[in-house]
Amino acid sequence: MNERSFIQKITSRKFWICAAAFLGSVAASINGIATDNNTVAAVGIVCGVLSAAIYAGAEAYVDAADKKTETEVKAED
């Protein structure tokens, strides 16, 4: 990954939505632990993991589609 690609990924809306979802999940987990509510703590942990997994899946899909387009363009040349 080059520097430009890294900067594009960090400044993407998908990344910031994922970061916000993760931080919200951490806050929910902390609230669940602080109030001794194990259900809220567990839901916060699960949602934190899911937000990261969904972001990774979305990036993988975008990267695969970009690679496919790049391959098709090279084949036409």
C-alpha contacts under 8 A as a table, 3 or more apart, distances in Angstrom:
res1	aa1	res2	aa2	distance
1	M	5	S	6.17
1	M	6	F	6.61
2	N	5	S	5.40
2	N	6	F	6.32
3	E	6	F	5.06
3	E	7	I	6.21
4	R	7	I	5.15
4	R	8	Q	6.17
5	S	8	Q	5.06
5	S	9	K	6.23
6	F	9	K	5.19
6	F	10	I	6.22
7	I	10	I	5.12
7	I	11	T	6.11
8	Q	11	T	5.26
8	Q	12	S	6.08
9	K	12	S	5.23
9	K	15	F	6.83
10	I	15	F	6.20
10	I	16	W	7.83
11	T	15	F	7.07
11	T	16	W	7.51
12	S	15	F	5.42
12	S	16	W	6.69
13	R	16	W	5.17
13	R	17	I	6.05
14	K	17	I	5.21
14	K	18	C	6.10
14	K	55	Y	6.90
15	F	18	C	5.08
15	F	19	A	6.11
15	F	55	Y	7.10
16	W	19	A	4.92
16	W	20	A	6.06
17	I	20	A	5.10
17	I	21	A	6.09
18	C	21	A	5.08
18	C	22	F	6.04
18	C	51	S	5.71
18	C	52	A	6.57
18	C	55	Y	6.25
19	A	22	F	5.07
19	A	23	L	6.12
20	A	23	L	5.14
20	A	24	G	6.06
21	A	24	G	5.06
21	A	25	S	6.10
21	A	47	C	7.86
21	A	48	G	7.00
21	A	51	S	6.24
22	F	25	S	5.02
22	F	26	V	6.21
22	F	47	C	7.37
22	F	48	G	4.77
22	F	49	V	7.81
22	F	51	S	6.11
22	F	52	A	7.28
23	L	26	V	4.99
23	L	27	A	6.14
23	L	48	G	7.71
24	G	27	A	5.02
24	G	28	A	6.17
24	G	44	G	7.88
25	S	28	A	5.01
25	S	29	S	6.16
25	S	43	V	7.88
25	S	44	G	4.41
25	S	45	I	6.43
25	S	47	C	5.84
25	S	48	G	5.07
26	V	29	S	5.02
26	V	30	I	6.15
26	V	44	G	6.11
26	V	45	I	6.96
26	V	48	G	6.73
27	A	30	I	5.11
27	A	31	N	6.08
27	A	44	G	7.54
28	A	31	N	5.01
28	A	32	G	6.05
28	A	40	V	6.52
28	A	41	A	6.38
28	A	43	V	7.84
28	A	44	G	5.08
29	S	32	G	5.00
29	S	33	I	6.16
29	S	40	V	6.31
29	S	41	A	3.97
29	S	42	A	6.84
29	S	43	V	7.32
29	S	44	G	4.56
29	S	45	I	6.15
30	I	33	I	5.09
30	I	34	A	5.98
30	I	41	A	6.76
31	N	34	A	5.02
31	N	35	T	6.08
31	N	40	V	7.57
31	N	41	A	7.13
32	G	35	T	5.32
32	G	36	D	5.83
32	G	37	N	4.67
32	G	38	N	6.03
32	G	39	T	7.20
32	G	40	V	4.77
32	G	41	A	4.29
32	G	42	A	7.98
33	I	36	D	4.95
33	I	37	N	6.11
33	I	38	N	6.70
33	I	40	V	7.96
33	I	41	A	5.82
34	A	37	N	7.67
37	N	40	V	5.68
37	N	41	A	6.47
38	N	41	A	5.01
38	N	42	A	6.03
39	T	42	A	5.16
39	T	43	V	6.15
40	V	43	V	5.12
40	V	44	G	6.10
41	A	44	G	5.15
41	A	45	I	6.34
42	A	45	I	5.14
42	A	46	V	6.18
43	V	46	V	5.12
43	V	47	C	6.03
44	G	47	C	5.21
44	G	48	G	6.11
45	I	48	G	5.11
45	I	49	V	6.39
46	V	49	V	5.26
46	V	50	L	6.13
47	C	50	L	4.89
47	C	51	S	6.00
48	G	51	S	5.30
48	G	52	A	6.57
49	V	52	A	5.35
49	V	53	A	6.22
50	L	53	A	4.93
50	L	54	I	5.94
51	S	54	I	5.23
51	S	55	Y	6.19
52	A	55	Y	5.17
52	A	56	A	6.17
53	A	56	A	5.08
53	A	57	G	6.11
54	I	57	G	5.04
54	I	58	A	6.09
55	Y	58	A	5.10
55	Y	59	E	6.15
56	A	59	E	5.20
56	A	60	A	6.10
57	G	60	A	5.05
57	G	61	Y	6.16
58	A	61	Y	5.12
58	A	62	V	6.23
59	E	62	V	5.09
59	E	63	D	6.00
60	A	63	D	5.09
60	A	64	A	6.03
61	Y	64	A	5.16
61	Y	65	A	6.16
62	V	65	A	5.16
62	V	66	D	6.09
63	D	66	D	5.03
63	D	67	K	6.10
64	A	67	K	5.05
64	A	68	K	6.12
65	A	68	K	5.05
65	A	69	T	6.24
66	D	69	T	5.18
66	D	70	E	6.15
67	K	70	E	4.98
67	K	71	T	6.13
68	K	71	T	5.09
68	K	72	E	6.21
69	T	72	E	5.10
69	T	73	V	6.20
70	E	73	V	5.21
70	E	74	K	6.34
71	T	74	K	5.17
71	T	75	A	6.20
72	E	75	A	5.05
72	E	76	E	6.37
73	V	76	E	5.27
73	V	77	D	6.65
74	K	77	D	5.30
